[in-house]
Amino acid sequence: MTLPGKHRLSENRHQTSSTLRRRLMTAVVAVSAAALAVTAAIPIGAATAAADAPSVSLNASRSTWITSRQPTSPHNQYPYLSATASADRAFVAFPTGTLDAKKKIGSATLTVRVQSTAATAAGFQVYPTSSSWKAATLTAANRPASGSTPVNTALTKAVRGTTVSIPLNPSAIVAGAAETSFEIGYAQRYVGTTFTSPTLSIRYSDAATPAPTPTATPTATPTPTATPTSAPKPTATPTPAPSPTEDPVVTPPTATGIGGSFAIPAPGSSAKKVFAHYFPPYPVSIDNASPASDYYARNYIDPEGEGGKHAAYGGLLRDRPIGRAPLSGDWRTTDLGTEVDQAADAGIDGFTVDVMSWSGQNWDTTVRLMQAAADAKRGFTVVPNVDASSGAVNASPAAIAASLAKLYSYSSAYKLSDGRYVLSSFAAEDKSPAWWSSVIGDLKNTYGISVAFIAVLQNASDANLAAFSPISYGLSQWGARTAATIQATPDLAARAHALGDKWMQPVAVQDSRPNGGKYAEAGNTETLRASWNKAISDGADFVQIATWNDYSENTDVAPSDNQGVTFLDVSAYYLAQFKTGSAPKITSDSAYITHRDQLTTAVPQIGRVQTPNLDGTGTAPRNTVEVLTMLTAPATVKITVGSTVKTVDVPAGVTATTVPLTTGTVWATIVRGGQTVLAGTSPYTVTAKPLVNDMEYFGVTLTKK
């Protein structure tokens, strides 16, 4: 079977990933509005008001901003506020206690001074929120709940160096209340906007009547749906609990929020190993700049980035690593250490690092990764993965052996109990078994390094398996990208075992390539679950997750703007089963929402449309929202998509429930015994007119904290 090729970027484009800077959110129990997290505030000015004047101007009494990239860090030390489509939110409070409650407010306007922006469209959005926050302590982990409907009456475009006015619904201002607070975002994707000097201008009408109190929006009544697909053994269906009317409470995730619902085996604790394929071009940061204006934002996410070379397909990337504030010192190694910890927390034993060259930025990242893994002292290992589709194989076997010897000098290099170091590959069949034998021989004869080779094939045909078996410790393939293809693949583990070799099973989440114009229909989490079930049922010895961080193909499981930890967390559940031989006990409820932010038939405003034939199987594209539940007991799932509400009773264990995708907001609530146990809103609104074509699945994690 011919499998899809893995796209590779040339070394002279050392940073060739453009990612969407939208990050998934983690939701918590919707019972307490105080459960939301927000990053710290910056004081910008004192409040001034005259209650008896026909118009009043109020300076912010408090202000700050938060970011899901640093979910536990306050940001009140910065002299500006930041707002993006999902990751960054500004919080401002105004002293409305000085207003005359007997006078009717006729109009309200919020003004801000724009410091920096890449906006090309109107996008300021203002939401009502609680005034319970403090600027010095507000973070994305403790943010207050905000209303789901903006109170601005029109969208306003941010223009650098100008003061812009945002008209507000007068009912959003509660005269007489000590303070009125707002959360501010910016709707346009791919851009960051910073601003200062928030001011609230109030104009009274002639009527001297009390200002109205905002009216809550009623919750739609749920309707029954079809029975969900259940992964574990079903249990008795509970009596449907009443649906809650509270707005869901949403909080951004921490990048290490893995495994809160089940136990995960530590790295190195099992003979069965799980590796994730690390792609050096896409580290956490490329230039150590602020995520709102770093290389990812300017050149990979922006459709006009890198001089417009990616404009034909709407930008190079659609997702990016979760950003962070600039660091001091050796920030590159620090970032790699963060990724090692993230992977180790998810039970991953090591990285198979893609070696595409022997010098330059990608090589330097590879060497630093070896050091970072050693410094982490987590038992986390690294396997060099020589990419035979890259320029790395143009070097002589002797030169390659010399460079590999440097990598094997680090204590983090994966070594078998018999003393052999492991060497892996990509597209091994692009070079002959004799060529690989030369590299292996030079390592042994010149450097005294014995190697156990894993041949990772694009096409795991019987002929290729037989050709590479004599020189290999293990065999593998890069793998399919649709559930149907995975399920139809023969038992290659048995074939490898019959040849006397180990088998490394590929695990994939999805594959969507804007620059290649193709995608494979992953079916929400179906491809991920099918991959793991194949590894478990076929008795694979190892697993390679393809990939950790190749954002150009959207195959990543690493914490990112568009999925947070959703796919990493789901993967960890099956990883635990693969390593231990039994499904882990679910000790706390969790749920995972996956969906696209546009229908597969949507026509983008710019760039071309991808076709669903990457995997060569003709798997039909689908438009669905999936809520994957991991529950301690039966419950009722309520899924809202736009104006449509569906409810389904689900058993304990792992269950996938799907409903049709439509335009609008997506959110889910889990109810048990009349009590809301989980609830959350996806920050990724489904739009009928997307800016660019994006066929990746976004992820939202709901966990009890």
N, C-alpha and C positions, 0 to 999 in steps of 0.2 A: 504494500500500500504506500503510495506516495503521500507524504505528509506536508503540511504547509511550511514553506521556508520561513526562516527567522530573519526579519529585516535587520540589517546592520548599517550603522552610520560610519562614514569615513573618519579616520583619526584626525584629519586636519579640521574637522568640525568638532573639536573636543567637547563642546557643550551643545549638543544638538537636540535638546529636548525642550519643547514648549508645552507647559502644562497649564491646565485650567486651575485657577487658584480658588476653586470652590471646594470646601471640605465638608465631609459629612458630620452630622451632629449625633451625640449620644443623648438619649432622652432618659429621664428618671421618672419615678413615681409621680403621677400628676395630682397627688393629694395636697402637696405643699407648694405654694407658689414661691416659697423662698428657696427652693431647691436649685434654682438656676445659677450658673456661674458666669462671671463677667470679669474682665481685667480692669486694672485700676484707673482712677480718674485724675485729671489734671485741673486744678483750680484755674479759672481764666478771668474771673472778675467779680466784683461785688455787685449786689443787686441794688437798683435804684428805681423808685416808683413814686407816683403821686396819685393817690386813689381818687382824688376829686377832679382829675384832668380828663378831658374827652378822649385823649389817647395817652398811652403809657408805654414806656420802653424799659424792659427788664434785662439786665445783664445776668448771665448764668451765675447762680450761687455756688454751684459745683459742676464739674465736668471731668470726664475721663474717657478712656476707650479700652476695649478688651480685644483679645484675639484668641481664636481657638488654636493657633499655632503654639501659644504658650498659655495653656489653660489655667495654670495656677499662679501666674505672675501678674501683679498689678502694673499698670502703665501710667500712673499719675505723674511720673517723673519726666514725661515727654512734653514739650511745649506746643503740642498740636493734638488734634483728634484725628482718628482714622476710620474710614468706612469703606467696606467692600460689599460684594454680593452676598457673602455668607460668613467669611472668616472674621472680619473686623467689624466691630460695632462701637459707635460713640454713644455715651450716655451724658445727658445734660439735665440739670434741674434749675428751675426758675422760682423765685420767691413770690408766688401768686397770693400769699397771705396778705400782701399789701393792696390787693385789688378790692374794689368795692363790690361785695356780693349782691348789692341791691341794684346794680346797674347791669344791663344786658350787654354782653360782648357781641359786637357786630362783625368784627373781623379779627383775625390773628395771623401774624406772619413771623416765621423764623428766618433770621438772616445769619449767614456765616461768611467768613472770609476764606476763600479757597487758596491754599498754599501750594498744593501740587495735585495733578490729576492727569490721567491718560484718557479721560472720558470723551467719547464722541457722540454720546446720546444722553438725553435727560435721564436722571436716575435717583435723585435724592428721595429716600423714603423715611418717614417719621412715624414711629409707633409709640403708643402710650405705654408707660411702664410704672412700676412702683417706685416710690422715693425712699425705699428702705436701704439703699446702697450707700456706701461711703467711698469717696474717691481714693482714699489711701489703701483700701483693701479689696476693692472690686476686682474680680477676675472672671474668666470664662467658666470657672467651676462654681461660682457662687452668685451668679447673675440673677436678678429678679425676673419673674415672668413678665413678658410683654404681650400686648394685644396682638391678635393675628391680622388685623386690618389697619393699614396705614391711615393716619389722620390728615396727611397732606392732601389737598384737594386737586393738585396737579403736580406732575413730575417737573423737576427743575434740573437743568444741566449745570454741572460744575465746570467753571472756566477759570483756569489758573490766573491768580493775581487779581481776581475780582470779588466783590461782595455780591452774593446771590440771595435772592428772596424766595422762600418756600411758603406758599400759602397754606394755612392750616384750617381745619374745620373748627369754628369757634367753640363747639361743644366739647372739644378736647381740653379746654382751659377751664379749670374748676376754681372760680373766684372764691376767695375765702379759705381755700385749702392752703396749708402752710407752704407747700411746694407742689409744683407740677413737673414731672420728669418725662423725658422722651428718650427713646432708643433710635439712633440714626444709622441707616445703611445706605448702600448705593446699588441700584438694581442692575446696572450694566455689568455683565461678566467680563472677566479678564483685565479689569482695571482697578487701580487703587486710587483713593482720593483722601488727601489730608486737608484739614481746615482749622481755623481758629475763630475766636471772637463770636461765639453764638449769642444772639440777642433775640428776645421775644418782644414783638411790638403788638400792642393791644389797642383796638379802637372800639369805644363804646358806641352803641346805637342810642337813639333818642329815648327809647323806652326804658324806664327805670325799674325793670323787673329782674328778679334773680337769674343768674346765668344757669342754663339747663345742665342737669347732670347727665353724662353720657349713658346711653342705654345699651345694655349687653345684647349681643347678637345671639338669638336662640340656636340651639344645636339641632341639626336635622334628625328626624326619626329614622332609625336604621331599618333596613329591609333584609329578609333572608337571602342567602346565596347558596351556591352549590357546595357540596362537601369537599373539603380540602384533601390534597394528596398527603398521606401520612408516611413518614419515613420509618418510625419505630412501630412496635406492636400497639394497636389502638387500645384505648381504655374506654370505660363507660363515658357517655356524653353527659355533661352536667346540665341541670336546668338552666336555661338562659338567664343571665343576670341583667338587671336594668342597665342601660347604657348611661354613662356619666354625662353631665352637661358642662363640666368644667373645661376650660381651655387647656390643652395639653401643656405640660411643663417641659421645656427642652433645654438641654445643657450640652455644650460641646464636649467631645471626648478627650481623655488624656491619651497620649500616644502609647502608653503602657497599660491601658485598661483591658488587658487580655486575661481571659480565664476566670472572671469573677463568678461564673455560673457553674464551673466544673474544674476538677484538678487536672493540671497539665504536667506530664513528665518532664523533668529537667533535661537539658542537653546532656548527651552522653549516658543517660540512664538506661538505655535499651540497646540491644544488639541491632535492632532495626533503626536505621538512620534516616533522617529527613534533612535534605539540603534545599536551600533556595538559591536560585540562579541570580547572582549579583551582576548588574550591568553598570560599569564604571562611568559612562557619560552622564548619569543622572544622580549625583549625590544630593544630600539634603540642600546644600547651597553651592553655587558655582562661584559667586563673587563676594560672599559674606556681607551682602547688602540687605537692607530691609525688604521683607517679602513683597511689600506693596510696589517696590520699584526695582527689584533685583533682576538678574539676567533672565530668569524664568519668566517673570512678568513682562519685561520689556521685549524679549526676543522670541520666546517659545509659546507664550500664551496669546500675546497680541498677534492678530492675523497679519499685521504689517511688520512684524518683527524681523530682525536680521536683514534689514533693507528690503523687505517685501518678498524675499525668496520663497516664503511659504504661503503667500497670499492665495495661490490657486486652490489650496485645500483648507483655507481658513486658519492657518497657523500650524506649526509643527505638532504641538501636543494639545491634549484636552485635560490632562491631569498633571499634578506636580506633587513633590514631597511636601509634607506639612512644613511650613517655613518657621523661622525663629529670628529673634533680634540678632544684630551683629555680635560676634564673639571676639574676645581678645585671645592672643596667643595662637597656638597651632589649631585653628578652628577646623581645618579639614580633618585631622585625626580625631578631634572631639566629635565631629558630626558622624564619622564612621563608627565611633564607639557607641553613639546613640543608636545607630541602626543595628549594631551587634546586640545591644540590650533589648531592642524591640523584638528582634527575631528570637533571641533566647527566651524572652518572656512568653513567646508563643510556642515554645517547645521545639523550635528548629535547632538542629544540631550544628549547622554550619552553613557557610556560603560556598557555592561553586562559582568562583569569580571568572567572568568572561575575559580572557586575555586576548586582546585584539592587536596589540603592538608591544614592543619591548623598550619603548621610550615615549616621552611626552606625557600629557596630562592623565590619560587613562592608565598608563603603566604606573605613574606616581600614585594614583589612587589605589591601584592593586597592592602596591608595596605598603602603603599606609594602612590598608585594610588588614593585612597580615599583622601589623603592629597593634592596631586597635583591638583585634580579637585576642591577641596575647595579653594586652593590658587589662582587658575586661575580666580575666580570671573567672570565666563562667563555664569553662569546659567547652567553649564554642570554637569550632575549627574552620579552616578554610582549605578548599581544594582548588588548585589551579585548573582552569578549564580552557584549554587552547582552542581558539575559534578557527577552525579550518576554512571558514568562509571569509576570513579577514586577511589583511596583509601580514599578520603575524607569521603565517606559514611560508612567507617568502624568504625568511631568514634560513640559514643553514641549520640542520639538526644540531650541529655542535654549538652554534650561537644560541639556539633555543635552550639547549641543555644548560648552558652557562647561566642564562637568566632564570630558568626554573630552579637551579641550585640555590640562587639567592632567596627565592621564596621559601624553599624547603629549610632554610636556616632558621626560620622563625618557629617558635614553640607552638604556634597556632596551626601549623601545617598538619593536616589530618594524616595520622599514621595508624596502620593496622597493628594488631597484636603481634604479628610476626616481624615487625620492624619495617615493612614496606610503606613508603609514602604513596598516597593515591593521586593519580593524574587523571583528569577527566578531559572531555572534548566537546565540541559542537560541530555537527556535520562531519563526523569522522571519516565518512566515505569520500570526502573531497580530497583526501590524501590516501595513498595506498597503505595497507598494513606494513609493507616493507619500510615505508617512510617513517611511520610511527615507531617501528622497531629500532630504527636508527637513533631517534631521539631517546628512547628508553635505554638503548645500549650506551650512548654517550653519557647519560646520567650515571650509569653503573660504572663504566670503565674509567671515566675521567674524574668523577666526584664521589664515587663510592656510594651512590644513592640508588637503592633498589626501589622500583616503582611498580605499583599495581594499577593497571590501566583500565579505565572505563570508556568504552566506545559508545558515544551518544550519536545515534544515527538519525538522519532525516528520514530515511526509508529503511525500516527494520524488516526487510525482506529476508526470506530464508537464505538467499545467496549472500547477502551482506552479513547476516548473523554468523553464517558458517565461515566467511572470510576473516572476520575479526575475532572470532572465538579463540583461536590459538594464541593470540598475543594479549588477550584481555583477561582481567580479573572479573569484570562485570560488563554487561551489555545494557543498552537503553535506547530510547528513541525520544525525539523532541516532543512528539505527542500531538494529538488531535485537539480541536477547540470547540466541538459541539458534543452534547451528551449522546446523540445518536451514533456518531462516529466512534466515540469511546466505547460504547456498549457493544458495537459491532466488531471491535478489534479482537482478534484471536488472543488466546492466552499466551502472550509472549514470554511471561515469566516461566511457564512450563518449558517452552522451547529453549530458553537460556539455560535453565537448570539441566535439561537433557544434554546440553553441550558442555556441562560442567562449570557454568559461569553463574555469577550473581545477576539479578535483574533489578534495575533502578526504574521504577514506574514514574512517568511524568504526571504531574498534577497541574491543572490550569484553571483559571477563573474565567477568562474571556480573552478576546483578541479583536481589536478594532484599530485599524491603521489609516488615519486621515491622509497621510502622505502617500500611501499605497492605494487608496481608493477602495479598500475592501474591508469587510468584517465578517466574523463568524457569529451566528446567532447562539449566544450562550444560554438563553432561557433563564434569566435572572441567576440563581445559584445552581441551576441544574448541572451545568458543566463541571463546576467545582465539586459538587456532591458525587457525580458520576465518576470523576477522576479518582477521588479517594476510595469510593466503593470498589473500583477496579483494582486498586492497589491492595486493598484488604482481601477481597475475594480470591484474587489470583496468587496471593502469597508472595508478593514482591519483597525483596530484601531491603531495598532502599527506595526512597522517593526523592525526586527532584521537582520542586515547585518552580514552574516556569511562567513568571519570573518573580523575583523580589521587587524589581524597580525599573523595568523597561517601559517607561511612560509613552514612548513613541508608538508602542503597540497596545497600550492599555492592558497589558498582561500582569500588571503589578499587584502584589498583595501587601506591600509596605504601607504604613500609615500615610494617607494622602489627603489632599484637599477634597476630592470628590467621593471618597469612600471611608475616610477616617480609618477605623480598625475593623470595619464590618467583615471583609473577606478574610482578614487575618484571624479574627475571632472564630468565624465559622470553620475555617480550615483547622484551627487548633482543636476543635471538638473531634474531628475525624482523625487528626494526627494522634491524639491520645488513644483512640481505638486501635489505630494501626500499630502503635508501639506496644500497647499492653495486651491486645487481643480481645478486649471487651470495651463496649461503649462506656464512657465516663458517667458517673452519677451526676445528675443535674441537681445542684444544691440551691440554686437561686434562679429566678425567672429572668429570661432575656428574650429579645426579639430583634429581628434584622429586616429592615425594609430595603428592598432593591427595586429600582425602576430607572428608566431613561428620563431625560428632561425634555424629550420631544418624541413624537410618533415617528415610526420608521418611514412614513410617507410625507413627513414635513419637508418643505423646500426651504433651505437656508437662504438668508439674505445675501451671504457672500460665500464663495468657495463651492466646490463640487460635492456631489452626493456619493457616499460609499455604497457599494453593492454587497449583498450578503452571500458571497461565494468564496470566501477565503478558505474554508475547509474543504471545498470541492464536493460537498455532499448534497448541496441544494436544500439544506435545512431552511424551512420557511421562516422569515422574520416574524416576530410576534410583538405585540404591544400589551404588556402586562405589568402589574405591580405585584410583587411577591412579599409576603410577610412570613418569614421563617421563624417559628417559635421554638424555644427550648424551655419547657415548662416543668415545674415540680408537680403540678396537678392540673386537671382539666380546667379550661377557662373559655371565655367567649372573646373572639377577636372581632373588633369593629374597624373596618377600613374605609376611609373617606378619600375619594379621588374626585377633585372638582366638586360638583354638586351631587355626586352619586355616593351613597352610603351602603355598605354591605356588612352583614354580621355572619359569623360562622362559629360554631362550637368546635373546639379542638381538644384532643386528648393531651395527657401528659407526655413528655418526651419531645422529639423533634418532628415538627409538622410544617409543611410548606403549603401556604394558602395563596392562591393567585386570583386576581380580579382584573378586569380590563383597564388599560391605561387610557385616560382622557386628559384633556388640558385642565390646568388648575393646580391646586395644592393637594399634596398627598400627606395623610397622617393616619396613625393607627392607635388604637386603645385596646388594652387587654384587661378584661374585667373578670373577677372571680368572687362569687358570693356577694355580689352587689357592690364590691369595692374595686376601684381602679388600682391595678397593680403595676401597670406600665402604660405610658402614653407618650407620644412624640410626633412632631411635625417635621416632615422633610424640608430642608431649606432649598431644595431644588424644584422650583416651580416648573410644571410641564407647560411649555409654550407652543402655540400653533405656528409662530414665525421665529424660529431660532436664528441667532446671528450666524452660526456655523453649524454644519452637520456634525453630530456627535452621537455615535452608536454605542458608546460605553454604557454600562450600568452603574448608577450611583448607589451608594450605600448609606444607610442610617442605622445606628446601633442604639437599641433601647435596653438599658440595664437598670437593675435596682442598685442604688448606691447607699 
